[in-house]
Amino acid sequence: MHEYTSTARVWGLTCPGFPEEVSRARRWTRDILRDSPLAEDAELIVSELSANAILHTASGQQSGSFHLALAVSSQVVALSVTDDGGTGTAPKAEHADQNATHGRGLGMVSAIAHRVVVHDSQAGHTVTAELFTSARPGGHPC
């Protein structure tokens, strides 16, 4: 393969900002990745990022929505969730108190994924989690 070409396949899905859409996002991810050993991790990541979009941004308000993108190549599975913004601050992993009922989602995503990147824009936030298809111990790609 030429170094500037890619065999990545990309899917997208836009969901209304209702809590029941999180299960739809999980199912969509599971269907696309059904034969991948990364399917369970990807499903969990999409669930957390979708729920965060609904709970913490304008995506969960009336007429809100969130968008998922899933890119798959031989090297990586990249999952992105874009919210409608409205918070003024970008998502970040926090150290939640052990008795807290919220605040662990993005930290858990960071622990599962090999890399997490947050992009902030006027229109909202995009959180992208990458799972490398082959990694050495410690999460570093081969």
Buried (B, 14 or more C-beta within 10 A) or exposed (E): EEEEEEEEEEBEBEBBBEEEBBEBBBEBBBEBBEEBEBBEBBBBBBBBBBBBBBBBBBBBEEEBBBBBBBBBEEBBBBBBBBBBBBBEEBBEBEEEEEEEEEEBBBBEBBEBBBBBEEEBEEEBBBBBBBBBBEEEEEEEEE
